[in-house]
Amino acid sequence: MKARNIPFVKLVDIQESENSLSLEYKEDVLNHVKTIHASAQFTLAETQSGVYLQSLFPELEGKVIPLLRDAKIKYKKPAECSIVTFADVTQESLEKFQAQFSKKGRASIEVNVVVQDANDVVTAQATFSWFVTKIV
């Protein structure tokens, strides 16, 4: 599934490129001090984590239900211009997920996301814990 097919993603107007998601600096996503709202940054980062998870396991699309279980985010600097996200998973987390999923048909994995602005300033860092289970 493309991120842009998710109704809330359309509402917030998240843009999708080959390896990342982005959010323009515009009135609709700003807070009271004219920086990108924390909830908009969270939405962007959470969506990136799901897109990245899907890219890791394309063979599971339509065969599993991924559910977000936990999220931790730290806001580092105000987002004063457009922002973009980058995600990764540690090799250890990936191997643990694959072993558990192949054994039990369900597993958890953590996806790390960095949000940075157009000037390469990190505005937020987050970790999203996903639980993935086969559709019965």
RAZI-V193991 format. One record per residue. PHI is phi in radians with two decimals (NA if undefined). D_FIRST is the distance of its C-alpha to the first C-alpha in whole Angstrom. Layout:
PHI&D_FIRST / PHI&D_FIRST
This chain:
NA&0 / -1.35&4 / -1.01&6 / -1.17&8 / -1.48&7 / -1.46&8 / -0.91&12 / -1.19&14 / -1.10&12 / -1.09&13 / -1.04&17 / -1.33&17 / 1.24&16 / -1.24&15 / -1.78&14 / -2.05&12 / -2.03&14 / -1.06&14 / -2.07&15 / -2.71&15 / -2.06&14 / -2.49&17 / -2.43&19 / -1.28&22 / -1.39&25 / -2.66&26 / -0.85&28 / -1.10&25 / -2.03&24 / -1.59&28 / -1.76&30 / -1.21&34 / -1.91&35 / 1.14&32 / -2.03&30 / -1.12&26 / -0.99&26 / -0.99&25 / -1.19&23 / -1.20&21 / -1.14&21 / -1.07&20 / -1.03&17 / -1.08&16 / -1.15&17 / -1.12&15 / -1.12&12 / -1.05&13 / -1.10&13 / -1.20&10 / -1.11&8 / -1.14&12 / -1.01&12 / -1.07&8 / -1.21&10 / -1.24&13 / -2.30&12 / -1.08&10 / -1.20&12 / -1.62&12 / -1.01&8 / 1.44&9 / -1.96&12 / -2.37&13 / -2.07&12 / -1.59&12 / -2.20&15 / -1.30&16 / -1.77&20 / -2.70&22 / -2.51&22 / -2.26&24 / -2.36&25 / -2.17&28 / -1.51&28 / -1.78&31 / -2.52&31 / -1.11&31 / -1.59&28 / -1.77&30 / -2.73&28 / -0.98&24 / -2.20&22 / -2.43&20 / -2.09&18 / -2.42&18 / -2.14&17 / -2.74&19 / -2.33&20 / -1.21&24 / -1.06&25 / -1.08&26 / -1.12&23 / -1.11&21 / -1.13&24 / -1.09&25 / -1.05&21 / -1.06&21 / -1.13&25 / -1.18&24 / -1.15&21 / -1.20&23 / -1.43&26 / -2.01&25 / 1.36&21 / -2.76&20 / -2.95&20 / -2.03&20 / -2.66&19 / -1.83&20 / -2.00&18 / -1.67&20 / -2.31&19 / -1.96&22 / -1.90&22 / -2.38&24 / -1.56&26 / -1.12&27 / -1.73&30 / 1.16&28 / -1.52&30 / -1.29&28 / -1.73&27 / -2.80&25 / -2.31&24 / -2.51&22 / -2.23&22 / -2.04&19 / -1.72&20 / -1.88&17 / -1.94&18 / -2.11&16 / -2.34&17 / -1.12&17 / -1.36&16 / -1.57&20
